[in-house]
Amino acid sequence: MRITFVLPVFPRGPIGGFRVVYEYANRLTALGCEVTVVHERWKGDVREAMRDLWHGRSQPRLRSALSWFEIDPGVRLVIVPELEPHALPPADVTFATHWKTGRLLPHVQSRPFHLVQAYDTWDDIEEVHEVLKLDVPKVAVSTYVAGKLEDLGNQHVAVVPNGLDHDTFRPPAEDRPRGHSVSLLVSKHPAKGFATGVAALSEVRRTIPDLTVNAFGVGPRPDDLPEWMTYHHGLSGEKLVDQVYHRSAVHLCSSASEGWGFPVAEAMACGTAVVSTRNGGVEDFCSHNENALLADSTGLAEAVTRMLEDEALRTRCVQAAYLTASRMDWSASARSLISFIRAFHSTAS
């Protein structure tokens, strides 16, 4: 089976939604599929557009540019000038991976599907809804996202949760005391709750003066990130695990909305206790007072303080969270995805 995934751009750093697509590309290739991942050339910046043009001239260059993720040699990567139906390769199945790429689906020649990784209320909500209401089979990464799709009238929705790379995201061989330390994803996307997280940890610091924060993100350090917080730029894989998760007793997720929640799952797999908002996606695998503490935005500081100071609670949550994370399996997710594809592709043939 020939499968094409359509991404809006070629990524400049490790981004969860892109990683999902590349993971599926690798796993579906291992299952015998011919997979192509199409990206649109960068817009609005001549230098970045020329960079895409240069890298897009050969597979080795594209793989080199995607240094944070190892792509199976059997996967074909493509950068096209415009995301138009005629620019897509011949395929049996075409997957949109974002609402903006979903606009292509009524016009593709192959069987259309939509991998929905988030409910993007931060964009033009009317246009988002128009795309999400298209009568194409949809794969949601969580029950939260699936519920939103069903509320919009979609009938053919499957929940296929993301997996984890357990060779990378794992507890340390020898865990050392992590002290009063917290990790925090830094992103200015409105869904990620940057200001909420900073405010919560600033409040925690008034109670726990020796608090250390291992903040991390894709972009440069924000000017309004407090100076007392350490910032790690562009880390992925083993470096992210070693420099952030393994050095943090608690991971704080302050998001207003999550489609799934990679940093939370990664932290759980690495032996880091989790405190999170009730943001949708993480609630598929985070249970309050069992493997995590969940709170609204005003209760995060209290929850982080409790998790840091109550060693018995933290140990119990870490152990339960690791068992939860250990069941996150990319190969199983890929098999579920291909089963969903085959069910609809066979009816269209």
Disulfide bonds with the S-S distance in Angstrom:
none
